[in-house]
Amino acid sequence: MLFGRCLLELPQHGVTQEGRLPRHLVWPEEERPSHSKGEKHPKQLQHAFNRRSDDIVADTREDTHETNDRNPSNPTSVDDGDDGIQPVVSITQQPNQHQDAQLGLIHATLWKNAYDNLKTDPEKEKYVRKYEELLVNYLTKSSSNTFGEKQMEEIVAGGLEKIDKYKKIIVRSDSTIRVIKQIKEILGIPLKNIPQTTLPWAVISSTVDILLKPVEVGANIYNGVASVVSKMEWYSKYTDHLLRDDKIRINEKDPLKGIRDDIAGNITSLYQSLLYYQIRSVCFYFKKHQPLVLLRGIVDLDNWSGDLQSIEEAEQVLTKTISLYNDEHLKNRLKDLEHQMIDWRMDIETENEFKKFQHRLQAIRRVDPEATVKGIQSLKEESMSELYAWIFKTDQFKAFVNWEDENATRRLWISGQAGTGKTMLLIGAIEELQSRTLLESQRLRTELPIIIYFFCQYTHVDLNNGVAVLQSLVWMLLRKQPKLMSHLDEQFSHSGDKFIQDPYSFATWRDILINMLKDTGRVFLVIDALDECEKTTRAQLVKFLNDELWNKELSRVKCLITSRPLSEIPESTSETAVRNHSLLRLDDEDLSPSIDKYIEEKMRRLQKDKDVNGQEQKEVVQSIVGRLRDRASNTFIWVSLVCEQFKDEPLVLWGEVMDQIPSGLDEMYDYLLGRLKRQIYRDILAMTMLARRPLTLRKDCVIQCRSFLAIRGETVYLIHQSAQDWLSENHRRLSDVPLQELHGFVFQNSLNGMSEILKENIYGLSHCGVLSDEVTAPADNPLSPVRYACQYWAYHLEESDVLPATDILHFLQDHILHWLEAMALMGLMPETIGVVDMLQSLPGVRENSDLSEFLYDAKRFILTNSPAVGIAPLQLYVSALLFTPEASIVRRTREIPNWILKPPVVEKEWGSLLQTLEHSSAVNDVAFSPDNQLIAGADDDLIKIWDTATGDLERELKPEPRSLFGFRSVAFSSDGRMLVTGSSDGSVLLWDTDSWQETQILLHEARV
């Protein structure tokens, strides 16, 4: 038979007890609880009880144990010497004191109410009165004449004593043994400190004499008493679990409250019938079988069947009420579960949205501007607010931070020559804006402006272009306003993560940033060292700052820019026609007060390091301070370089150092380079100057170059952009060889390093299906030494004046897949097409047919497989090879894995199809730009622009409001500066291909 392994809370003061399966929870059909021998429980009651199965936690399993429910009609046979019942259910109880008290109160109240009702009933009170008289005079040893709790406990204990006393002489029938064993266990309940009234157990105990002598009392009364005893115990336990508040929580206004009160009343009526039957049975027994006991006034001790019928009727009423209660409770539970499911789904959706946001934010992150600022501060001196506090008092800055005046400055441009402290000034300005705007917003109860910023650095590829600037500003704005992520949904939906790594996605990021800025409040947009952006995207940035950012919808955006005064940035040299623009020229300002404070602070730190104490020494220091002030020329960097020389010299020689050091920054660099006599140090400077980003070099190799280099960990930086510029202009001072030859040297070393280190599955991933998102670089990353080489080897080849075609071909034949794997692991897969394109464009490649053919095949291979490889890098060696045409040169560089028993049938050669570009609906027209760099496609909803070299989606064009009947035609102007689209509703739209903004609408009577 099937049983449930159930966990049920019982009021047992924290103990774990083996017990029976509660029959109101689950039981086999053939073993339902019964009234008496041969009499079944009403089926409705069984269903009502089964519906309460939510009170347990069950781990069902099949078992063949016999049942041992507390039911005299279905007992378990035991030996005389076994006072317990073999358990089939483990009942684990972990109550608390509140639950114990609650159960005791419910139990005691209902039994007491039932007993009190009998005492006030005109027809029944005489039996109760005589019953109490019997109990006090004949069933207890107490001298008290009252019937109380103490006397009831004595009666219970006495019943147990009688069972033990008569165990040897009772009639040896199975039914008698089973009943007595059950009664003994029942009577043990109130003696185990369970918080329940002893009233029902005292009544049961008083019937022990009847149950010990079944032959003498007769079958009718014996079976009736035995059945009622079982019901009293069973209903007591059931009441506890039905009415305890921690099982069913309802409020006063809940319909269940009234039904539950009815249940309590019906249970009381049932208890009343049970007690009355037992009391009459005791009175009958003592009158008939104990003649020495005088029961005056007791008559009519028959009609036992009628009393049992009253009990059954009370049970039926209770069953109906319980069914109604459970129906309502089930509805409530379903409602609760529905609400819980809604809450759960909302939680899941919220969690999924959060995870998606986190994934996208991490994917977008190129550099963290906050980390960049910390890096700058670690390489430069500790920030000194006294050096830049003066700017906050200028009229230009005051107008810039004024949000209340609509005509106030919206853009403040700070220009100054190299070394005038622009970067540290801007860091201080950001801190000032943060504190000032916070105070202003609190005082005026206005919104707190958001501050986003970017610090350009020419020597770092992730810091020296317009795409990096805009992408990082978007990332920073998203961190402060997560809701703005919706403006990237469209790009992620049609491009995934590909657009993030696209080096030609300036327009994409520009549009994203503009839309985000339109959807937020006040924003300070800060860019430092705009002059250090590479020229192409710098021009795009300037156009963005001059044109798009002055849209009337962006009136809540203010810009703070710094740069050197370059002729190609007119805004940095003179006032412009741009409205609300203000220029602050540091070269026109007297910076001597700040320079003086800077000198004093630098000398104070040097004196502390040199332990300068004597008066004579202090006089030497003051003399040096005066000479520094005279020669500084508004240049902080010159002062810093001089003080760096003092660190290596004793105080007495500082005067000589000052005599040798020239004035002027260029002359200073010339002097410092002249002091580096060994060629190895000049080679290090050459490599650092040529590198596309900061290099990782051993500290002991570069310590002697610290006049030019700053070291953070093992990463080396040029101390200032002015140093980079001077070294580039004077590279012949570093080496006798031309600059192109230096690039060739870097290229050759890169190729050798990659050939030595790159290999299949360089990270040792567990299988070829590991996704990029699941990859964690090893602590001792084998790609670290060649990361720069993998990314920039072709750049240095392009900058060199040689083309070692044989070396390149051999490298690609041996390591093309290894290189692609490394690029995929580093998240640089989108750059591989650009590398191949660069190689194909080199002079002399076409003359080398083997290399030219290999590069053509490699590009086809990458275009076809880059999406899959970007997701799972090791698929290069499996699916990428399997589905590449048989004659592919790249495929022939490696064998198909031997565990693939039957490779798929593929084409022999590459087909004419280079790439598939998709619209979501029918494509109505396609056009190439005049330079063949872009493809425009038109469908009913939008125009898509692709890069022909990479196949990357550059942009989607949608008119506002959207054309009613969709785009039917598209064409570029002959100079490529305009795109023209025709629509079914007769409208002709003109688009600027630089900004991709709609510039004009022309109307036609018919579709175009």
N, C-alpha and C positions, 0 to 999 in steps of 0.2 A: 504494500500500500504506500501511497505517497504522503510524506509528511513535510512540514516546513521546519527548517532550523531557524528558530525565531529568537530575537532579542527583545525582551519585554521589560519595561521599568516597573518594579514592584517596590512598595515601601518597606525596605529591608535594611535601612541604615547603612548602605554602602556595601553590603556583603553580596557575594555571588552565590546563587542558589540553584541547584538542579531542581526542576519542577515540571509541571505538566503543560501541555499545549493548551492555551486558553481557548475554550470552545467557541467564544465569540469572534475569534480571529480566523481560524482555519481548522477544518476537520474533515475526515473522509465521510462520504455520503452515508455509508452503512453504519457509522458510529456517531450519529448526531446525539446530543444530550436528550434524555427522555425524562418523563415525569415519574414513571414507575415501571415495573417490569411489564414488558409488552406494550408500553405506551410511548409513542413517538412525540417529539416536540412538534409544534405546528411548523409547517414549512415556511410560513411567513417570518417566524422568529429566526429560523436559520438564516434566511436571506438578510434580515436586518442585522444579525450579528456579523455575517460575512462582510457586509458593507463597511464595517468598522476596521477593515484590515489595514487602513492607513495608519493605525496606531503602532505598527511594528515595522521593523526592518528585517526582511527575511531573505535568506540565501537558500532557495529551495533545492532539495536534492532527494533522490530516491532512497528509501530506507525500508526495512522489513520489521522494525520493532513493533511490538504490540502497543496499542493505545492504553493510557492509564489516566484518562480524564476523570475528574471527580464526579463520577456518575455511577450510582449503584446499579444501574441496569447494564452497565458495560464495564465491570471491574477487572482488575488484574490479579491473578492468583499469586499468592506469596506464601512462604513458609511461616510457621509460628514464630520462629526466631527472628524473622525480618520485619522490623517495624516500619520500614520505609517502602517506597515504591520505586521500581526501576525507571529512571527517567528516559524519556525520548526527546526532551527539549531542554536546551540550556537556557535558563532564564537569567539574564544578567541585569543587575539593578545598579544604577548609579544616581540615586535621588539626592536631593538636597533637603535641608531642614524645612524650607518653605513648602516643598511638595509633601513631605511627611505630615506637617501640620494640616495642610489642606485636605489630604486624604482622610485623616482622622476626623476632621470636622464634618466632612460630607457624610462619612459612614455613621458617625455617632448621631448626627442630627436626624437622618432619615429613620434609623432604628428607634430612636427616642420618640420621634413624632408618631411612629406606628404604634409603639407601646402605649404612649399617652392617649392616643385615639381609642385604643381598646379600653383603657381605664375610664374614659368618659362616655363610652357607648352604653346606653341603658340596658341592653340585653347581654352584653359581654363583660361588663365590669365586674360582675359577681365571680366569674371564673378567674379573672385576673387577681381579684382580692384574695380568693381562697388559694390560688397558685402561689402568691407571695407568702401567704401564711405557711404553706407547705415548705417553701424554700427556706424561710427563716427558722422554722421550728424543727425541721427534719433533715434538711440537706446541707446545713452549715453548722459549724462549731462555734460561731460567734454568739456572744450573749446579747447582741443588739436586737431589738425588735423591729428594726427598719430594714428595708430592702434597698441596698445601695451598691456602689461599685465594688467595695471590698467584699461584700457578701457574694456578689456574682463571680469574683475571682476565685473565692473559696469553692463555689459550686463547680466551676470548670476544673479546678485541681482535683476535687473529689471525684468527678467523672472519670478522670484519667486513672485515679487510684483504683476505682472499681473495675475498670477494664483490666488493669494489671492483676488485680486480686482474683478475678473470675476467669482469667485467660485459660487456666488449666481445666476448668469444668464446664465451659460454655459448650453448647451443642456444636458438634464438629461438622457443620455443613459449610460448603463453599460460600454460599451466599452470606451466612452469618460472619464468617471470617473476613470476607471482603468488606462488609459494612463496618465491622468493628475496627478494622485497620484504617478505613477511611475516617471514621469518627475520631480515632486517636490522633490522626494527623491534623484534623480540623481543630480539635480542642487544644492542640499545641500552639496554634497561631497567636492567641492573646497572651500567651505566656512567654513570647519571644520579643517582648517590648515593641511590638508593632503598634503604632498610634491609632488604634481602633477601639471602639467601645466593646466591653465584654458582654453586653446585653444579649445579643443573639447566641453567643457561644455558651453563655450560662443557660439559656433556654435549651440549647442542644444537649448540654451536659445533663440537664435534669431528665432527659429521656433515655439516658444510658441504661437504666434499669429495664426499660421496655425492650431495648435493643439487645440486651444480654439474655433475655428470656423469651425468644420468639415463640416457642411452643406454648408457653403459659398465656401470653397475651393474645395469641391468635394472629392469623395471617393478615387480616385486613388492617388492623391497627399497626402491626409491625411494618408492613410494606408502606403504609401511609406515612408513618413517622420517619422511616428510612429515606423515602423520597423527599419529604419536606426538609429533612436535615441537609440532604445534598443540595436542594435548591437554595436554602438559606446561605450556605457557604458560597455557592457559585454566584448567586446574584449579588452578594456582598462584594466579591471581587469585580464583577462586571460593573457595578455601580461606580466603583472607584475610577475605572478607566473610561467610563462613559462621560462622567460629569466633572472630572478634574480639569481645572482651568488651563493647565499648561498643554492639554491635548487639543482643546477647542477654545479659541480666543474669539469672543464676540463682544460687541458693545451693547449698551442698553437699548439702542434704537434698532438693533438687528432683529428681524423676524424670528431668527433662531432662538432669541432670548426667551420669548413666550413659549415656544415649543419645548425648550429645555426645561422651563419651569413646570410644564405639564408632565414631562417625563419624571421629574422628581416627585410630583404628586402621585403619579401612577405607581412608581416604585414604592412609595410609602404605603399605598393601598395593598400592593402585593405583599410587602413585609407584614402588614397588619394581618392578612389572611394566613400567612405562614406562621406567625407567632400564635395566632388564635388556635390553629390546629394543634400546635405543639402543646400549648397550655391545656387545652381540653384533654389531650392524650395523657398528660401527666396526671391531671385530676382523675381521669377514668382509671388509670393504673392504680393509683393509691387507694381509690375507693373500693376497687374489686379485689386487689391482691395484697393490700396492706390494711386489714380490718382494724388494726389498732389505731390507725389514723382516722380521726373523726372529721368528715367533710360535711358539716351541716349545711343544708340549703342547696346542695348540688343535685340537680335533676337533669333528665334528658341528655344523657351522655352517649347517645347513639347518633345516627345520621352522619356517619363518617364520609360517605360518598358525596353528600351535599357540601361538606366542608372542602373536600378535594375539588369539587366542581367550582366553588368560589375562587379557589386558588388558580384554576385553569382560566377562568374568565378574567381574573386580574392580569394574568400573563398575556392573554390575547389583547386586552386594552393596551397594555404596555408595548406589545409588539407593534400595533398599529401606530402608536405615537412615535416609537423609535424609527419606524419606516418613514414616516413623514419627516421626522427630524433629519434622518440620513439623506432623504431626497433634497431637502433644503441645504443641508451641509455640503452635499456633493455639488450642488449648483454653486455654492459659495466657493468651494475648493476649486472648481473649474474656472470660476472668475479670477480667483487668486492666481491660479496657474497661468491663465491667459495674460494677466498683468505681469506676472513674473517672466513669462516668455517674451512679452513685449520689452520689458526692462532688459532681459538677457540679450535679446536681439539688438537693442539699442547699445548695450555695453559692447557687444561683439562688433557692431558697426563702428562704434566710436573707437574701439581698439584697432580695428582694421584701418580706419581712416588715419589714426595716429601713426600706425606702422607705415602706411603709404606715404604720409607726410614726411616721416623720418627718412624713409628710403630716398625720396626725391630730394630732400634737403641735403642728404649726404652725397647724392650723385651730383648735385649742382655745385657743391663746394669745390672751389678751385684753390683759393687761399683764404685764410681767415684774416681779415684786415686787423682785427684786434691783436692777433698773434704777430702780425707784421709790425704793428706799433711797438709791441713788447720787444721784438727782435731789434728794431731800430734803437730803442732805448738801451738795450744791453750792449750794443756796439758803440753807442755814443755815450757822452757823459750823462750823469743823473740830471733829470730835468730841473731847471732853475727858473722859477716863475718870474724872478726879477728881470730876466733877460727879455721877456716878451710882454710884460704887463703894460708897457707903454702903448701897445697897439689898441688895447681895449678902450683907451681914452680918446682915440682919434674919432673925428666926425664920421669918417667912412665906416668904421666898425659899428659905431652907435646907430647909424642909419641902417646898417645891414641887419642888426638884431631886432629892429623895430618892426613888429608884426601889425601894429595898430594902424600905421600910416600906409594906405594903399599905394602911394607914390614913392615909398621908401625903397632903398637899394635892394634889388633881388639877387644881384651877383656882385661879389667882392673878389677882385683878382689881385693877388699879391705877387709882384715880380721882383726879382733881385738876382744879382750875379751869383756865381758859385761861391759857397762858403759864407753867405750872409745870414745863415740860420733859419732859412725858410721852413725846413722840415720840423725842427724843434719848435718854432713859432706856431706851426699849424697844430702840432700835438697839444701845445698849450691852449690854443684857441678852441680845440675840441673839448678839452677839460673845462674851459671857461663857459662854453655854450651849454654843456651838460649841467653845470651848477647854476648858471644864470637863468636858463630857461625853466629849471625846476622851481627856483624861487619865484620867478615871474608868474608861472602858471598857478602856483599856490596863492600868490597875492591877488591876482586878477581873476582867479578861478577860470582859467582858460585851459585849452588842451595842451598837453606837453608835447612839444615838437620831437620828432624822431630824427636822430642823427645817424647818417650812413656815410662811410668814407672809404677812400682807397689811396694807398701810397705807392706811386709808380717807382720802379727801379729798372734802369736800362739793362743791368747785367743779369736780370732774372726773367726767363721767358714767360713765367706766369705772372709777371708784374709789369711787363713793358709793352702791352698792346691793349687796344680798345676793347676787344672781346673780354679779356680778363677783367678790365675795369667794370664794364657793365654787368658781367656775370657775377662778380663779387658783390657789387652794390645790390643786385637782386637777391642774392643769398642773405646778405645782412638785413635787408628789409623784410625778408620772409621770417627771419628769426625774431624780429620785433613785431611783425604782423602776420601770423600764420594763415589767417583767412585769405590772404592775397595769393596763396598757392593756386587758387582756381584760375588765375590768369596764365598758368602754364599747362592746364589740362589739355588744351588743344595740341600743343607741341608734343606732350608725352603720348597722346593718343595716336598720333600718326607717325611719330618718329622714335618713340621709346626714349632711350637715353642717348641716341646717336647725336642729336643736335647739340648736346652738352659739350662734346669733344670736338665739334666742328670748328676749325680755326677761321672759317669764313662766315661765321654766323653773327657778325656784328649787328646787322639789321634786325635779326631775330631778337637778340637780347635788347636792342634799343626799343623795339616795339613793346616787348614784355615789360620793361622798366617804365616806359611811358604810361602804359595801361595801369600798372600797379600804383604809380604816383597819382594818377587821376582818381584812384579809388581809396586814397588815404588822406590823412589830415596834413598838418604842417610838417615839412621835412627840410632839414639842412642836408644838402648833398655836398660833400667835401672831397676834393681830389688834390693830392700833393704831387708836385714834380711832373706836371703834364708834359713838359719838354722831354722827359725820359721815355715817353712812348715812342715806338717805332713810327716812322713818318706816315705810312699809309693810314693806319687806324687812328693816328693822332689827328690827321685831317678830318677823319670821320667824327671823332670826338668833339673837335672844335665846332664842326657844323651842327652836331647834336646840341651842344651847349648854346650856340648862337641862334638856332632856328627852332628845332622841335621843342626844346625845353621852355620856349617862350609862348607856347600855346596858352590861350586864356584859361583853359581848364587846369593848367598847372601853376596858377598864381600862388598856390600855397607852398611852392618849392623855392628854396633859396640856395644859391651855389657859392661855395667858397673855394677858390682855385689858387694854386701857387705854381709858378714856373720861372725859368730864366727868361729874360727879355730876348726872345728870338724873333728874327724878321719874319719867319714863316708862321709866327703866332702874333698877328697884329694886335690882338687884345692884350698882349703882355707888354707892349711898347708904348701905346698911347690910348687915349680914350676912343671908344668906338661909338657907332651910331646905335648900338644895341640899347634898347630902353632899360632904365634902371640898372645900368652897369656902372661900377665904380672901380677905379684902378688905384692901387697903393704901391708906389715904386720905392722899394727899399734903398735903391741906389741914390734916391733924392733925399732920403731921411738921414738925419744925424744919429748914427747908431753908437756913437762913442760912449754914452752913459752905460749902455748895455755891454759894450765891449769891455769897458773898465771893470764892471762888476764880474764879468766872465774871467778876466785876467786875475782879479783879486781872489776869486774862488779857486782857480787852477793853482795859483801860487800857495794858497793856504793849504791845499792838499799836498802839494810837493813838500812844503816845510814840515808837515806832519810826517810824511814818509821819510824825509831826510833827518828828522829830529833836530830841526834848527831851533836853538834856544838863545845863544849868545847875542849880545847887542851888535857885535861886529857882523855876525852872520845875518841878522835881521836888516842891517843897513845894506848889505850886498843884495838881499832879496828886493828891498825897496828900489834899489838902483835898477835892477832887472825889470821890475814892474813898470818903471817909468819908460824904459827903452821899448818895452812891448807896446805900451800905449801909443807911443810916437809912430810906430811902424805897422800897426795892425791894419789900418786902412779899411775899416768897416768889415773885416773878414774874420769870422770866428775860426774857420778851419786853419788859417795861417797861425793863429795863436795856439791852437791845439797841437799842430805839428811841431812847433817850437818847443812847447812844454814836453812833448814826447821825447825830444832829444835830451832834455834836462834829466830825464829819469836815469839815463845811462852814465851821467857825468856827476862828479862831486861838485858841491856848491862853488868851490873856488874856481872851477873852470867854466861856470855858466857865462861869465863875461866873454870868454874866448869863443864859446859857442855862438853867442849873439853877434860877435864880430864876423863870424864866418857865414852865418845864415843870411841869404839875400832877402830883400823885400819883394813882395809880389808872389802870387801863388804859383805861377808857371816857373819862376826862378827857383822857388822853394822845391818843387818837384825835381827840377834838374839837379839841384844840389843833393837832394836825398838819393837820387838814383846814382849819382857819382860816387856815393859812399859804399854802394854795393859792388865790390870788386869781383866776387866770384860769379862765374857764368851761370852756375846752377840757380842762384837767386834770381837772375834776370830771366832765365827760362821759366821759372815759376810765375814771375810777373807776366810773362808773355802768354802762358797758358791761361792764367786768370783773366787777362785782358781779352783773349780770343773766345773764351767760353760763352755759351749761350745762357748759362745760369751758373750760380755759385758752385764751386767744386768742393769735393771732399778730399782733403789732403792731410797728411800727418802734420801735427803741430810742430814737431821738431824740425820739419823741413821748411816751414814758413816763418818761424819766429824772428829770423833776421830781416824779414821783409815787412815788419809790422808798421813801418812808416807809410807803407802803401796799403797794407792788408789788415783787415780786422778778422779776428778768429772767434768763432762761436762753436764750441764743441770741436768737431773736426771739419766744419764747413768754413770756407774761406770767402771773404767778401772784400772788394775794394773799398777803401775807407770812404770814398766820396765819388760822385759822378765826375767831378773835376779831375780826379786822378785817372779815371777811365778815359776821359777825353784826351788828357795829356799823353798817356801811354800810347793811345791809338795814333796820335799825331807824331809821336817820337818813337815808333816801334823799332826803327833802325838802331836806336840806342840800346835796345834789348838784345838784338841779334843782328848779325851781319847779313843774314838771309832775308829775302823779301817776305812780306806778310803772307803772300800766297803759299810760299814754301812752308811757312809755319803752320798754316792750315793743313797742308799736305802731311806734315809730320803728325798732327793730331789725328787726321784721318787714318793714317797707317797704324798708329798705336791703337786706335779704336778697333780697327779690323782685326788686328792680332789678338787683342784682349777678348773680343767676342768669339773668335775661332777657338780660343783656348778654354773658355768657360761655358759657352752655350751648349746645351745638350737636350735630348728628349726628356720630357717630364722632369724638369730641373728642380721643381719643388717636391718631387716624390709623392704626388697625389695618389690616392688609393685606387682610383679607376678613371676611365676616360670620360665618364659622365659628370664629373664634379663641376659644378657651376662656378662662374666667376665670383658670384656673391658669397659662395661658401669657402673661398680660398683665403687662407691667412698666410702671409709670408713668414717663413721660418725666422727664428730669432737671429740666426746667422745667415742672413739672406744672401744666397749665392749670386743674385742679380745686382747687388749693391755696387760691386766694382765696375760693372759694365752698364749700369743704368743710363749714364750719360752717353756712352758710346752707342747703345742701341737706338737712342732717340736722335742723336745729332751727327752720326758718322757721315751721312750723305750731305749734310749741310757743309761740313768742313771739306768734303770732296769738291763740292760745287765752288767753294771759295778758293780752292787751290788752283794751281796751273798745270796739274798733271791728271792723266786718266789711266791708271793701271788696270786696263780692262781685264787682263788675265787674272789678276788678284781678285777683282770684284766678282768675276764669273766663278772662280773656284770657291769663293766664300758662299755665294748664293747656291751653288750646286750642293755644297756640303751642309749648309746651315740655314737655308731659306725657311724651312719649317720651324727650326729652333728659334730663329729670330722672330718669326710671327708669333710663336708661343710666348716668348718673352714680352713682346709688345702687348699681347692680349692680357697676360698676367699683370702687367703694370697699368692696364686700362688705357693703353695708347693705340689700340687697334685702328681707330679711325685715321691715325696719322700715317699708316703704312702706304695707303694709296698716294699720298703726297710725296712720300719718299721715292716710290717707284716713278712717279711722274717727273720728279726732279732728276732722277738718274737718266730717264729717257730723253730729257731735254738737253743733256750735257753734249757739248761738241765732241764729235768723234765716236759716239755710241753707235750711230747708224752705220759707221764704217766697219764696226765689229759685228758681223752678222750673228755670231753665236750669242753674244751678250744682248744684242737687240732682240733676238727671238726669245731669249730667256725672260727678259723684262716684260715683253708683250704677254707671254704666257703667265708670268707671275701676276700681272695686273688682272688678267681674266680670272685667275684662280682666286685672288683676293676679293674682287668684286662679287664673285659668286658665293664665296664661303665666309666672308667677314661677319655677317649677322650671326651665324651659328658659332663661329669661333669666338666671337666676343662674348657669347653666353657661356660656352663650355670650351676652354682653350685646347684641351687634349683631343677634341674632335678633329683637329688638324690631321691627326694620324689615322683616323678611322673614316668617318662619314665624308670628310672633305676629299680624301683621296679616292674613296669608293665611287663617288658620284662625279668625279672629274673625268673628262674624256680620256680614252685610252692613250691617245697620242700626246697628251699633255706632258710638257717637259718637266714641270714640277712633280707630276705624278710619278715620273720615271726616276726621280731622285731617291725614291724609297719604295720598299716592298710593301704590299698589302699585308696586314697582320695575319699570321698563319692560323689564328683561331677562327677566322672568317672562312668557312668551308666553301661557300658558293657566292662569290661576289655578284652584285647585280650587273645586268647588261646595260652598258652606257654607250653614248655616241663615240665614234672613232675620233673625230676632230671637234674643236670648238666651233659651234655654229655661228651664224651671222648675228645672232641675238647677243648684244653686249650686256644689256641690263633691262629689267622690267620695272617701269615706274607706274604707279597705280593711282587712279582716281576711285572714288566710291561709287560713281555712276558713269554713264556713257561719256566718252571723251568726244567733244564736238570739234575741237581744233587744236593744233600743236604748232609752235613756232620756235625757231632757234634764234638766239641773239646774233648780231653781226659778227661778233668775235668767237662764236660757237662755245662760249663758256656757260651759257644758260639755256634751259629749255622751259618754255611756257606751255602749259596745258590748260584747256578750258572745258569745264563740264557745266551742268545746269546750275550748280551752286556756287562755284568759286573758280579762281585761277590759281594754279600751283606753279611755283618756280623751282626748278631743280638745277643743281650743279652738274654739268655734263661730265666732269672728270670723276667725281666721286659718287654721283647718283644721290647725293644727300638733298633732301627737301630744304630749300632755302627759306621759302615763305609761302603763305597762302593769302590771297587777296580777296576781300569781301567788301563790296560797296555798302555804305550806310546811307539810306536804307537799302537792303538787298534788292537787287533787280528782280522784278516779279517773275519773269519768264526764263531767267538764267542766261549764261554766256553762250554765244554761238560762234564767235570768232575771236582770234587773238593775233597780234603782230607787233614786232619791234620796229622802231624807227631806224633809219639807215645808220645813224650814229650811235644807236643803242641806248640813248638817254631817255627815251620814252617808250612806254608800252601802251598799245591801243587795244581795247576790247569792245566787241559789239554784242548786243543783247537782243533777245527776242522781243522785248518791249520797245525796241527802237532807240535805246540809249547807247551812246558811244562814250566810253570812259577813257580818260588819259591819265596815265600813271607815271610818276617820276621814278626811274629805275635806281636812283641813288637812295632816296628816302622811302620809296615804294608807297608814297602817299598819293591819293587821288587828287589830281590838280584841276580837272575840268570835266564837265558833263555836256555832251552835245546830243541833241534830240533829233530823231529821224522818224518819219511817219510810219515806216514799216520796219520789220526786223532787220538787223544788220548782221 
